[in-house]
């Protein structure tokens, strides 16, 4: 079953699309919660605004980032790490909204990771042209837990490779409400997002928001 570019009508369950061992795409999985997720995301961003983090090499990331939950992922010249407080405010990160946790638990269970219990959610804001270079999520202490990634807003090209950086990454077009889950043999797969194409989403305009759930500790 296909759905139009900006369709937010909940779709019947579609079997997970296996893209690698331990990695699946759940097409339209978050559509039924999309409105609540967007409202909650805006509240998180209002409390802890998006910012362009600096890599240890001194490069400013094109994607705006913030966090919610007990821990938040941060980057600066001293390295990548998780922090219990927002470095900009010194305050704890906003609590993880109930609807965030609900979609993360449901998606993880659907992908075969029933015991997932995220303590961190990285909220990424993309404008046209923003990209995320190929990388591994390896700053977490618990690498047995999967990664759950929820796409909202403009479509994006998701790049998903293997645990070897030199091998080519496959390209998958993610629409509003799609969820990617990867763990097990693919937990340390290299992944990223190609430069975001311009567009006008019915709910988010010229924006994409991505929610990435992790078990950091």
PyMOL CGO cylinders between C-alpha atoms (Angstrom):
from pymol import cmd
from pymol.cgo import CYLINDER

trace = [
    CYLINDER, 0.00, 0.00, 0.00, 1.39, 3.41, -0.91, 0.3, 1, 1, 1, 1, 1, 1,
    CYLINDER, 1.39, 3.41, -0.91, 0.59, 6.73, 0.68, 0.3, 1, 1, 1, 1, 1, 1,
    CYLINDER, 0.59, 6.73, 0.68, 0.97, 10.22, -0.61, 0.3, 1, 1, 1, 1, 1, 1,
    CYLINDER, 0.97, 10.22, -0.61, 3.88, 12.44, 0.34, 0.3, 1, 1, 1, 1, 1, 1,
    CYLINDER, 3.88, 12.44, 0.34, 2.15, 14.30, 3.14, 0.3, 1, 1, 1, 1, 1, 1,
    CYLINDER, 2.15, 14.30, 3.14, -0.60, 11.84, 4.11, 0.3, 1, 1, 1, 1, 1, 1,
    CYLINDER, -0.60, 11.84, 4.11, -1.08, 11.65, 7.90, 0.3, 1, 1, 1, 1, 1, 1,
    CYLINDER, -1.08, 11.65, 7.90, -3.97, 9.19, 7.84, 0.3, 1, 1, 1, 1, 1, 1,
    CYLINDER, -3.97, 9.19, 7.84, -3.08, 6.12, 9.89, 0.3, 1, 1, 1, 1, 1, 1,
    CYLINDER, -3.08, 6.12, 9.89, -2.40, 3.16, 7.61, 0.3, 1, 1, 1, 1, 1, 1,
    CYLINDER, -2.40, 3.16, 7.61, -3.07, -0.53, 8.25, 0.3, 1, 1, 1, 1, 1, 1,
    CYLINDER, -3.07, -0.53, 8.25, -0.10, -2.36, 9.71, 0.3, 1, 1, 1, 1, 1, 1,
    CYLINDER, -0.10, -2.36, 9.71, 2.59, -3.13, 7.17, 0.3, 1, 1, 1, 1, 1, 1,
    CYLINDER, 2.59, -3.13, 7.17, 5.16, -5.83, 7.88, 0.3, 1, 1, 1, 1, 1, 1,
    CYLINDER, 5.16, -5.83, 7.88, 8.56, -4.48, 8.89, 0.3, 1, 1, 1, 1, 1, 1,
    CYLINDER, 8.56, -4.48, 8.89, 10.85, -3.85, 5.92, 0.3, 1, 1, 1, 1, 1, 1,
    CYLINDER, 10.85, -3.85, 5.92, 14.10, -5.62, 6.75, 0.3, 1, 1, 1, 1, 1, 1,
    CYLINDER, 14.10, -5.62, 6.75, 17.09, -3.63, 5.50, 0.3, 1, 1, 1, 1, 1, 1,
    CYLINDER, 17.09, -3.63, 5.50, 19.89, -5.48, 7.33, 0.3, 1, 1, 1, 1, 1, 1,
    CYLINDER, 19.89, -5.48, 7.33, 20.22, -8.10, 10.08, 0.3, 1, 1, 1, 1, 1, 1,
    CYLINDER, 20.22, -8.10, 10.08, 18.56, -6.53, 13.12, 0.3, 1, 1, 1, 1, 1, 1,
    CYLINDER, 18.56, -6.53, 13.12, 17.47, -3.42, 11.18, 0.3, 1, 1, 1, 1, 1, 1,
    CYLINDER, 17.47, -3.42, 11.18, 13.97, -2.64, 9.91, 0.3, 1, 1, 1, 1, 1, 1,
    CYLINDER, 13.97, -2.64, 9.91, 11.89, 0.21, 8.54, 0.3, 1, 1, 1, 1, 1, 1,
    CYLINDER, 11.89, 0.21, 8.54, 8.35, 0.58, 9.87, 0.3, 1, 1, 1, 1, 1, 1,
    CYLINDER, 8.35, 0.58, 9.87, 6.50, 2.55, 7.22, 0.3, 1, 1, 1, 1, 1, 1,
    CYLINDER, 6.50, 2.55, 7.22, 3.87, 4.93, 8.62, 0.3, 1, 1, 1, 1, 1, 1,
    CYLINDER, 3.87, 4.93, 8.62, 4.25, 3.45, 12.09, 0.3, 1, 1, 1, 1, 1, 1,
    CYLINDER, 4.25, 3.45, 12.09, 4.13, 6.79, 13.94, 0.3, 1, 1, 1, 1, 1, 1,
    CYLINDER, 4.13, 6.79, 13.94, 1.35, 8.42, 11.92, 0.3, 1, 1, 1, 1, 1, 1,
    CYLINDER, 1.35, 8.42, 11.92, -1.28, 7.77, 14.57, 0.3, 1, 1, 1, 1, 1, 1,
    CYLINDER, -1.28, 7.77, 14.57, 0.78, 9.73, 17.11, 0.3, 1, 1, 1, 1, 1, 1,
    CYLINDER, 0.78, 9.73, 17.11, 2.24, 12.32, 14.72, 0.3, 1, 1, 1, 1, 1, 1,
    CYLINDER, 2.24, 12.32, 14.72, 0.16, 15.25, 15.99, 0.3, 1, 1, 1, 1, 1, 1,
    CYLINDER, 0.16, 15.25, 15.99, 1.03, 14.54, 19.63, 0.3, 1, 1, 1, 1, 1, 1,
    CYLINDER, 1.03, 14.54, 19.63, 4.69, 13.96, 18.77, 0.3, 1, 1, 1, 1, 1, 1,
    CYLINDER, 4.69, 13.96, 18.77, 4.98, 17.28, 16.95, 0.3, 1, 1, 1, 1, 1, 1,
    CYLINDER, 4.98, 17.28, 16.95, 3.28, 19.20, 19.75, 0.3, 1, 1, 1, 1, 1, 1,
    CYLINDER, 3.28, 19.20, 19.75, 5.54, 17.56, 22.32, 0.3, 1, 1, 1, 1, 1, 1,
    CYLINDER, 5.54, 17.56, 22.32, 8.63, 18.19, 20.20, 0.3, 1, 1, 1, 1, 1, 1,
    CYLINDER, 8.63, 18.19, 20.20, 7.84, 21.90, 19.99, 0.3, 1, 1, 1, 1, 1, 1,
    CYLINDER, 7.84, 21.90, 19.99, 7.49, 22.00, 23.78, 0.3, 1, 1, 1, 1, 1, 1,
    CYLINDER, 7.49, 22.00, 23.78, 10.88, 20.32, 24.21, 0.3, 1, 1, 1, 1, 1, 1,
    CYLINDER, 10.88, 20.32, 24.21, 12.46, 22.77, 21.75, 0.3, 1, 1, 1, 1, 1, 1,
    CYLINDER, 12.46, 22.77, 21.75, 10.89, 25.72, 23.57, 0.3, 1, 1, 1, 1, 1, 1,
    CYLINDER, 10.89, 25.72, 23.57, 12.43, 24.53, 26.86, 0.3, 1, 1, 1, 1, 1, 1,
    CYLINDER, 12.43, 24.53, 26.86, 15.82, 23.57, 25.38, 0.3, 1, 1, 1, 1, 1, 1,
    CYLINDER, 15.82, 23.57, 25.38, 16.27, 25.32, 22.02, 0.3, 1, 1, 1, 1, 1, 1,
    CYLINDER, 16.27, 25.32, 22.02, 17.87, 23.68, 19.03, 0.3, 1, 1, 1, 1, 1, 1,
    CYLINDER, 17.87, 23.68, 19.03, 21.54, 24.51, 18.62, 0.3, 1, 1, 1, 1, 1, 1,
    CYLINDER, 21.54, 24.51, 18.62, 24.27, 23.68, 16.10, 0.3, 1, 1, 1, 1, 1, 1,
    CYLINDER, 24.27, 23.68, 16.10, 26.76, 21.61, 18.02, 0.3, 1, 1, 1, 1, 1, 1,
    CYLINDER, 26.76, 21.61, 18.02, 30.47, 21.79, 17.32, 0.3, 1, 1, 1, 1, 1, 1,
    CYLINDER, 30.47, 21.79, 17.32, 32.43, 18.63, 16.60, 0.3, 1, 1, 1, 1, 1, 1,
    CYLINDER, 32.43, 18.63, 16.60, 35.74, 17.86, 18.33, 0.3, 1, 1, 1, 1, 1, 1,
    CYLINDER, 35.74, 17.86, 18.33, 37.39, 18.98, 15.09, 0.3, 1, 1, 1, 1, 1, 1,
    CYLINDER, 37.39, 18.98, 15.09, 35.75, 22.40, 15.32, 0.3, 1, 1, 1, 1, 1, 1,
    CYLINDER, 35.75, 22.40, 15.32, 33.12, 21.97, 12.61, 0.3, 1, 1, 1, 1, 1, 1,
    CYLINDER, 33.12, 21.97, 12.61, 29.61, 23.28, 13.24, 0.3, 1, 1, 1, 1, 1, 1,
    CYLINDER, 29.61, 23.28, 13.24, 26.91, 20.71, 12.47, 0.3, 1, 1, 1, 1, 1, 1,
    CYLINDER, 26.91, 20.71, 12.47, 24.29, 21.74, 9.91, 0.3, 1, 1, 1, 1, 1, 1,
    CYLINDER, 24.29, 21.74, 9.91, 21.53, 19.99, 11.87, 0.3, 1, 1, 1, 1, 1, 1,
    CYLINDER, 21.53, 19.99, 11.87, 20.03, 21.75, 14.89, 0.3, 1, 1, 1, 1, 1, 1,
    CYLINDER, 20.03, 21.75, 14.89, 19.99, 19.51, 17.96, 0.3, 1, 1, 1, 1, 1, 1,
    CYLINDER, 19.99, 19.51, 17.96, 18.53, 19.30, 21.44, 0.3, 1, 1, 1, 1, 1, 1,
    CYLINDER, 18.53, 19.30, 21.44, 17.54, 16.54, 23.87, 0.3, 1, 1, 1, 1, 1, 1,
    CYLINDER, 17.54, 16.54, 23.87, 14.96, 15.30, 26.32, 0.3, 1, 1, 1, 1, 1, 1,
    CYLINDER, 14.96, 15.30, 26.32, 15.06, 12.54, 28.89, 0.3, 1, 1, 1, 1, 1, 1,
    CYLINDER, 15.06, 12.54, 28.89, 17.43, 11.75, 31.73, 0.3, 1, 1, 1, 1, 1, 1,
    CYLINDER, 17.43, 11.75, 31.73, 20.46, 12.19, 29.48, 0.3, 1, 1, 1, 1, 1, 1,
    CYLINDER, 20.46, 12.19, 29.48, 21.27, 14.23, 26.41, 0.3, 1, 1, 1, 1, 1, 1,
    CYLINDER, 21.27, 14.23, 26.41, 23.91, 13.77, 23.72, 0.3, 1, 1, 1, 1, 1, 1,
    CYLINDER, 23.91, 13.77, 23.72, 26.25, 16.70, 23.34, 0.3, 1, 1, 1, 1, 1, 1,
    CYLINDER, 26.25, 16.70, 23.34, 29.35, 17.57, 21.33, 0.3, 1, 1, 1, 1, 1, 1,
    CYLINDER, 29.35, 17.57, 21.33, 32.04, 20.23, 21.58, 0.3, 1, 1, 1, 1, 1, 1,
    CYLINDER, 32.04, 20.23, 21.58, 35.79, 20.59, 21.16, 0.3, 1, 1, 1, 1, 1, 1,
    CYLINDER, 35.79, 20.59, 21.16, 36.32, 18.25, 24.13, 0.3, 1, 1, 1, 1, 1, 1,
    CYLINDER, 36.32, 18.25, 24.13, 34.45, 15.35, 22.51, 0.3, 1, 1, 1, 1, 1, 1,
    CYLINDER, 34.45, 15.35, 22.51, 31.16, 13.47, 22.19, 0.3, 1, 1, 1, 1, 1, 1,
    CYLINDER, 31.16, 13.47, 22.19, 29.36, 12.42, 25.36, 0.3, 1, 1, 1, 1, 1, 1,
    CYLINDER, 29.36, 12.42, 25.36, 26.09, 12.23, 27.29, 0.3, 1, 1, 1, 1, 1, 1,
    CYLINDER, 26.09, 12.23, 27.29, 25.21, 14.81, 29.92, 0.3, 1, 1, 1, 1, 1, 1,
    CYLINDER, 25.21, 14.81, 29.92, 22.42, 14.97, 32.50, 0.3, 1, 1, 1, 1, 1, 1,
    CYLINDER, 22.42, 14.97, 32.50, 22.15, 18.74, 32.04, 0.3, 1, 1, 1, 1, 1, 1,
    CYLINDER, 22.15, 18.74, 32.04, 21.91, 21.18, 29.14, 0.3, 1, 1, 1, 1, 1, 1,
    CYLINDER, 21.91, 21.18, 29.14, 25.32, 22.86, 28.79, 0.3, 1, 1, 1, 1, 1, 1,
    CYLINDER, 25.32, 22.86, 28.79, 23.63, 26.08, 27.65, 0.3, 1, 1, 1, 1, 1, 1,
    CYLINDER, 23.63, 26.08, 27.65, 21.37, 26.48, 30.68, 0.3, 1, 1, 1, 1, 1, 1,
    CYLINDER, 21.37, 26.48, 30.68, 22.93, 24.22, 33.29, 0.3, 1, 1, 1, 1, 1, 1,
    CYLINDER, 22.93, 24.22, 33.29, 19.45, 22.79, 33.88, 0.3, 1, 1, 1, 1, 1, 1,
    CYLINDER, 19.45, 22.79, 33.88, 18.31, 19.17, 33.44, 0.3, 1, 1, 1, 1, 1, 1,
    CYLINDER, 18.31, 19.17, 33.44, 17.03, 18.33, 29.99, 0.3, 1, 1, 1, 1, 1, 1,
    CYLINDER, 17.03, 18.33, 29.99, 13.23, 18.44, 29.59, 0.3, 1, 1, 1, 1, 1, 1,
    CYLINDER, 13.23, 18.44, 29.59, 11.59, 15.16, 30.62, 0.3, 1, 1, 1, 1, 1, 1,
    CYLINDER, 11.59, 15.16, 30.62, 10.81, 12.71, 27.84, 0.3, 1, 1, 1, 1, 1, 1,
    CYLINDER, 10.81, 12.71, 27.84, 7.13, 13.18, 26.84, 0.3, 1, 1, 1, 1, 1, 1,
    CYLINDER, 7.13, 13.18, 26.84, 4.86, 10.17, 27.34, 0.3, 1, 1, 1, 1, 1, 1,
    CYLINDER, 4.86, 10.17, 27.34, 4.01, 10.01, 23.63, 0.3, 1, 1, 1, 1, 1, 1,
    CYLINDER, 4.01, 10.01, 23.63, 7.73, 9.89, 22.78, 0.3, 1, 1, 1, 1, 1, 1,
    CYLINDER, 7.73, 9.89, 22.78, 8.26, 6.92, 25.07, 0.3, 1, 1, 1, 1, 1, 1,
    CYLINDER, 8.26, 6.92, 25.07, 5.13, 5.22, 23.79, 0.3, 1, 1, 1, 1, 1, 1,
    CYLINDER, 5.13, 5.22, 23.79, 6.17, 5.32, 20.14, 0.3, 1, 1, 1, 1, 1, 1,
    CYLINDER, 6.17, 5.32, 20.14, 9.72, 4.24, 20.98, 0.3, 1, 1, 1, 1, 1, 1,
    CYLINDER, 9.72, 4.24, 20.98, 8.58, 1.22, 23.00, 0.3, 1, 1, 1, 1, 1, 1,
    CYLINDER, 8.58, 1.22, 23.00, 6.00, 0.19, 20.40, 0.3, 1, 1, 1, 1, 1, 1,
    CYLINDER, 6.00, 0.19, 20.40, 8.43, 0.47, 17.51, 0.3, 1, 1, 1, 1, 1, 1,
    CYLINDER, 8.43, 0.47, 17.51, 11.20, -1.38, 19.31, 0.3, 1, 1, 1, 1, 1, 1,
    CYLINDER, 11.20, -1.38, 19.31, 8.85, -4.21, 20.23, 0.3, 1, 1, 1, 1, 1, 1,
    CYLINDER, 8.85, -4.21, 20.23, 7.58, -4.41, 16.65, 0.3, 1, 1, 1, 1, 1, 1,
    CYLINDER, 7.58, -4.41, 16.65, 11.19, -4.78, 15.49, 0.3, 1, 1, 1, 1, 1, 1,
    CYLINDER, 11.19, -4.78, 15.49, 11.87, -7.56, 18.01, 0.3, 1, 1, 1, 1, 1, 1,
    CYLINDER, 11.87, -7.56, 18.01, 13.44, -5.54, 20.85, 0.3, 1, 1, 1, 1, 1, 1,
    CYLINDER, 13.44, -5.54, 20.85, 10.76, -5.92, 23.52, 0.3, 1, 1, 1, 1, 1, 1,
    CYLINDER, 10.76, -5.92, 23.52, 12.92, -4.85, 26.46, 0.3, 1, 1, 1, 1, 1, 1,
    CYLINDER, 12.92, -4.85, 26.46, 13.97, -1.45, 25.12, 0.3, 1, 1, 1, 1, 1, 1,
    CYLINDER, 13.97, -1.45, 25.12, 13.83, 1.29, 27.76, 0.3, 1, 1, 1, 1, 1, 1,
    CYLINDER, 13.83, 1.29, 27.76, 15.23, 4.58, 26.39, 0.3, 1, 1, 1, 1, 1, 1,
    CYLINDER, 15.23, 4.58, 26.39, 16.70, 7.17, 28.73, 0.3, 1, 1, 1, 1, 1, 1,
    CYLINDER, 16.70, 7.17, 28.73, 17.70, 9.67, 26.04, 0.3, 1, 1, 1, 1, 1, 1,
    CYLINDER, 17.70, 9.67, 26.04, 16.01, 11.22, 23.01, 0.3, 1, 1, 1, 1, 1, 1,
    CYLINDER, 16.01, 11.22, 23.01, 18.00, 13.35, 20.60, 0.3, 1, 1, 1, 1, 1, 1,
    CYLINDER, 18.00, 13.35, 20.60, 15.74, 15.82, 18.76, 0.3, 1, 1, 1, 1, 1, 1,
    CYLINDER, 15.74, 15.82, 18.76, 17.19, 16.91, 15.41, 0.3, 1, 1, 1, 1, 1, 1,
    CYLINDER, 17.19, 16.91, 15.41, 15.82, 19.81, 13.37, 0.3, 1, 1, 1, 1, 1, 1,
    CYLINDER, 15.82, 19.81, 13.37, 16.62, 19.85, 9.64, 0.3, 1, 1, 1, 1, 1, 1,
    CYLINDER, 16.62, 19.85, 9.64, 16.25, 22.76, 7.24, 0.3, 1, 1, 1, 1, 1, 1,
    CYLINDER, 16.25, 22.76, 7.24, 16.79, 22.34, 3.48, 0.3, 1, 1, 1, 1, 1, 1,
    CYLINDER, 16.79, 22.34, 3.48, 20.42, 21.48, 2.81, 0.3, 1, 1, 1, 1, 1, 1,
    CYLINDER, 20.42, 21.48, 2.81, 21.12, 20.12, 6.30, 0.3, 1, 1, 1, 1, 1, 1,
    CYLINDER, 21.12, 20.12, 6.30, 22.76, 16.72, 6.40, 0.3, 1, 1, 1, 1, 1, 1,
    CYLINDER, 22.76, 16.72, 6.40, 24.19, 14.17, 8.79, 0.3, 1, 1, 1, 1, 1, 1,
    CYLINDER, 24.19, 14.17, 8.79, 27.38, 12.50, 7.66, 0.3, 1, 1, 1, 1, 1, 1,
    CYLINDER, 27.38, 12.50, 7.66, 27.89, 8.76, 8.05, 0.3, 1, 1, 1, 1, 1, 1,
    CYLINDER, 27.89, 8.76, 8.05, 28.62, 7.86, 11.65, 0.3, 1, 1, 1, 1, 1, 1,
    CYLINDER, 28.62, 7.86, 11.65, 28.12, 5.18, 14.29, 0.3, 1, 1, 1, 1, 1, 1,
    CYLINDER, 28.12, 5.18, 14.29, 26.09, 5.64, 17.47, 0.3, 1, 1, 1, 1, 1, 1,
    CYLINDER, 26.09, 5.64, 17.47, 28.71, 4.32, 19.88, 0.3, 1, 1, 1, 1, 1, 1,
    CYLINDER, 28.71, 4.32, 19.88, 28.74, 6.72, 22.84, 0.3, 1, 1, 1, 1, 1, 1,
    CYLINDER, 28.74, 6.72, 22.84, 26.15, 4.65, 24.72, 0.3, 1, 1, 1, 1, 1, 1,
    CYLINDER, 26.15, 4.65, 24.72, 27.19, 2.27, 27.50, 0.3, 1, 1, 1, 1, 1, 1,
    CYLINDER, 27.19, 2.27, 27.50, 24.51, -0.27, 26.60, 0.3, 1, 1, 1, 1, 1, 1,
    CYLINDER, 24.51, -0.27, 26.60, 25.07, -1.39, 23.00, 0.3, 1, 1, 1, 1, 1, 1,
    CYLINDER, 25.07, -1.39, 23.00, 22.63, -4.28, 23.40, 0.3, 1, 1, 1, 1, 1, 1,
    CYLINDER, 22.63, -4.28, 23.40, 19.73, -1.80, 23.19, 0.3, 1, 1, 1, 1, 1, 1,
    CYLINDER, 19.73, -1.80, 23.19, 18.56, -0.73, 19.71, 0.3, 1, 1, 1, 1, 1, 1,
    CYLINDER, 18.56, -0.73, 19.71, 18.28, 2.72, 18.19, 0.3, 1, 1, 1, 1, 1, 1,
    CYLINDER, 18.28, 2.72, 18.19, 14.76, 3.95, 17.34, 0.3, 1, 1, 1, 1, 1, 1,
    CYLINDER, 14.76, 3.95, 17.34, 14.49, 6.85, 14.88, 0.3, 1, 1, 1, 1, 1, 1,
    CYLINDER, 14.49, 6.85, 14.88, 11.20, 8.61, 14.07, 0.3, 1, 1, 1, 1, 1, 1,
    CYLINDER, 11.20, 8.61, 14.07, 10.84, 10.85, 10.99, 0.3, 1, 1, 1, 1, 1, 1,
    CYLINDER, 10.84, 10.85, 10.99, 8.46, 13.82, 10.97, 0.3, 1, 1, 1, 1, 1, 1,
    CYLINDER, 8.46, 13.82, 10.97, 7.98, 16.50, 8.33, 0.3, 1, 1, 1, 1, 1, 1,
    CYLINDER, 7.98, 16.50, 8.33, 9.83, 16.71, 5.02, 0.3, 1, 1, 1, 1, 1, 1,
    CYLINDER, 9.83, 16.71, 5.02, 11.00, 13.48, 3.38, 0.3, 1, 1, 1, 1, 1, 1,
    CYLINDER, 11.00, 13.48, 3.38, 14.64, 12.53, 3.85, 0.3, 1, 1, 1, 1, 1, 1,
    CYLINDER, 14.64, 12.53, 3.85, 17.09, 10.12, 2.28, 0.3, 1, 1, 1, 1, 1, 1,
    CYLINDER, 17.09, 10.12, 2.28, 18.33, 7.82, 5.03, 0.3, 1, 1, 1, 1, 1, 1,
    CYLINDER, 18.33, 7.82, 5.03, 21.76, 6.32, 4.43, 0.3, 1, 1, 1, 1, 1, 1,
    CYLINDER, 21.76, 6.32, 4.43, 22.34, 2.93, 6.05, 0.3, 1, 1, 1, 1, 1, 1,
    CYLINDER, 22.34, 2.93, 6.05, 25.51, 0.93, 5.66, 0.3, 1, 1, 1, 1, 1, 1,
    CYLINDER, 25.51, 0.93, 5.66, 27.35, -1.77, 7.55, 0.3, 1, 1, 1, 1, 1, 1,
    CYLINDER, 27.35, -1.77, 7.55, 29.72, -1.77, 10.49, 0.3, 1, 1, 1, 1, 1, 1,
    CYLINDER, 29.72, -1.77, 10.49, 32.54, -1.12, 8.01, 0.3, 1, 1, 1, 1, 1, 1,
    CYLINDER, 32.54, -1.12, 8.01, 32.81, 2.52, 6.94, 0.3, 1, 1, 1, 1, 1, 1,
    CYLINDER, 32.81, 2.52, 6.94, 34.37, 1.72, 3.56, 0.3, 1, 1, 1, 1, 1, 1,
    CYLINDER, 34.37, 1.72, 3.56, 31.36, -0.29, 2.38, 0.3, 1, 1, 1, 1, 1, 1,
    CYLINDER, 31.36, -0.29, 2.38, 28.69, 1.68, 0.47, 0.3, 1, 1, 1, 1, 1, 1,
    CYLINDER, 28.69, 1.68, 0.47, 25.52, 2.75, 2.26, 0.3, 1, 1, 1, 1, 1, 1,
    CYLINDER, 25.52, 2.75, 2.26, 22.08, 1.97, 0.86, 0.3, 1, 1, 1, 1, 1, 1,
    CYLINDER, 22.08, 1.97, 0.86, 19.58, 4.83, 0.41, 0.3, 1, 1, 1, 1, 1, 1,
    CYLINDER, 19.58, 4.83, 0.41, 16.04, 4.75, 1.79, 0.3, 1, 1, 1, 1, 1, 1,
    CYLINDER, 16.04, 4.75, 1.79, 13.44, 7.51, 1.40, 0.3, 1, 1, 1, 1, 1, 1,
    CYLINDER, 13.44, 7.51, 1.40, 11.75, 8.19, 4.73, 0.3, 1, 1, 1, 1, 1, 1,
    CYLINDER, 11.75, 8.19, 4.73, 8.39, 9.95, 4.90, 0.3, 1, 1, 1, 1, 1, 1,
    CYLINDER, 8.39, 9.95, 4.90, 6.48, 11.63, 7.70, 0.3, 1, 1, 1, 1, 1, 1,
    CYLINDER, 6.48, 11.63, 7.70, 5.62, 8.95, 10.28, 0.3, 1, 1, 1, 1, 1, 1,
    CYLINDER, 5.62, 8.95, 10.28, 8.20, 6.38, 9.20, 0.3, 1, 1, 1, 1, 1, 1,
    CYLINDER, 8.20, 6.38, 9.20, 10.33, 4.75, 11.89, 0.3, 1, 1, 1, 1, 1, 1,
    CYLINDER, 10.33, 4.75, 11.89, 13.71, 3.06, 11.56, 0.3, 1, 1, 1, 1, 1, 1,
    CYLINDER, 13.71, 3.06, 11.56, 14.95, 0.60, 14.20, 0.3, 1, 1, 1, 1, 1, 1,
    CYLINDER, 14.95, 0.60, 14.20, 18.35, -1.03, 14.26, 0.3, 1, 1, 1, 1, 1, 1,
    CYLINDER, 18.35, -1.03, 14.26, 20.16, -3.17, 16.80, 0.3, 1, 1, 1, 1, 1, 1,
    CYLINDER, 20.16, -3.17, 16.80, 21.79, -6.55, 17.23, 0.3, 1, 1, 1, 1, 1, 1,
    CYLINDER, 21.79, -6.55, 17.23, 24.29, -7.19, 14.39, 0.3, 1, 1, 1, 1, 1, 1,
    CYLINDER, 24.29, -7.19, 14.39, 23.50, -3.75, 12.91, 0.3, 1, 1, 1, 1, 1, 1,
    CYLINDER, 23.50, -3.75, 12.91, 23.73, -1.78, 16.16, 0.3, 1, 1, 1, 1, 1, 1,
    CYLINDER, 23.73, -1.78, 16.16, 27.00, -0.13, 15.09, 0.3, 1, 1, 1, 1, 1, 1,
    CYLINDER, 27.00, -0.13, 15.09, 26.13, 0.26, 11.42, 0.3, 1, 1, 1, 1, 1, 1,
    CYLINDER, 26.13, 0.26, 11.42, 27.23, 3.50, 9.80, 0.3, 1, 1, 1, 1, 1, 1,
    CYLINDER, 27.23, 3.50, 9.80, 24.25, 5.69, 8.96, 0.3, 1, 1, 1, 1, 1, 1,
    CYLINDER, 24.25, 5.69, 8.96, 23.41, 9.26, 8.07, 0.3, 1, 1, 1, 1, 1, 1,
    CYLINDER, 23.41, 9.26, 8.07, 21.06, 11.58, 6.20, 0.3, 1, 1, 1, 1, 1, 1,
    CYLINDER, 21.06, 11.58, 6.20, 21.69, 13.05, 2.74, 0.3, 1, 1, 1, 1, 1, 1,
    CYLINDER, 21.69, 13.05, 2.74, 21.26, 16.83, 2.31, 0.3, 1, 1, 1, 1, 1, 1,
    CYLINDER, 21.26, 16.83, 2.31, 17.58, 17.57, 2.89, 0.3, 1, 1, 1, 1, 1, 1,
    CYLINDER, 17.58, 17.57, 2.89, 15.70, 18.56, -0.26, 0.3, 1, 1, 1, 1, 1, 1,
    CYLINDER, 15.70, 18.56, -0.26, 13.55, 21.67, -0.09, 0.3, 1, 1, 1, 1, 1, 1,
    CYLINDER, 13.55, 21.67, -0.09, 9.80, 21.28, 0.14, 0.3, 1, 1, 1, 1, 1, 1,
    CYLINDER, 9.80, 21.28, 0.14, 6.69, 22.36, 2.02, 0.3, 1, 1, 1, 1, 1, 1,
    CYLINDER, 6.69, 22.36, 2.02, 5.22, 19.91, 4.49, 0.3, 1, 1, 1, 1, 1, 1,
    CYLINDER, 5.22, 19.91, 4.49, 1.59, 20.46, 5.46, 0.3, 1, 1, 1, 1, 1, 1,
    CYLINDER, 1.59, 20.46, 5.46, 2.44, 20.46, 9.19, 0.3, 1, 1, 1, 1, 1, 1,
    CYLINDER, 2.44, 20.46, 9.19, 6.09, 21.53, 9.40, 0.3, 1, 1, 1, 1, 1, 1,
    CYLINDER, 6.09, 21.53, 9.40, 6.62, 23.65, 6.30, 0.3, 1, 1, 1, 1, 1, 1,
    CYLINDER, 6.62, 23.65, 6.30, 10.26, 23.62, 5.21, 0.3, 1, 1, 1, 1, 1, 1,
    CYLINDER, 10.26, 23.62, 5.21, 11.40, 21.50, 8.14, 0.3, 1, 1, 1, 1, 1, 1,
    CYLINDER, 11.40, 21.50, 8.14, 12.09, 17.95, 9.20, 0.3, 1, 1, 1, 1, 1, 1,
    CYLINDER, 12.09, 17.95, 9.20, 12.20, 16.80, 12.81, 0.3, 1, 1, 1, 1, 1, 1,
    CYLINDER, 12.20, 16.80, 12.81, 13.81, 13.52, 13.75, 0.3, 1, 1, 1, 1, 1, 1,
    CYLINDER, 13.81, 13.52, 13.75, 13.49, 11.83, 17.15, 0.3, 1, 1, 1, 1, 1, 1,
    CYLINDER, 13.49, 11.83, 17.15, 16.27, 9.36, 17.97, 0.3, 1, 1, 1, 1, 1, 1,
    CYLINDER, 16.27, 9.36, 17.97, 15.78, 7.20, 21.06, 0.3, 1, 1, 1, 1, 1, 1,
    CYLINDER, 15.78, 7.20, 21.06, 18.69, 5.49, 22.80, 0.3, 1, 1, 1, 1, 1, 1,
    CYLINDER, 18.69, 5.49, 22.80, 19.61, 3.64, 25.97, 0.3, 1, 1, 1, 1, 1, 1,
    CYLINDER, 19.61, 3.64, 25.97, 22.67, 5.61, 27.00, 0.3, 1, 1, 1, 1, 1, 1,
    CYLINDER, 22.67, 5.61, 27.00, 23.32, 4.13, 30.47, 0.3, 1, 1, 1, 1, 1, 1,
]
cmd.load_cgo(trace, "trace")
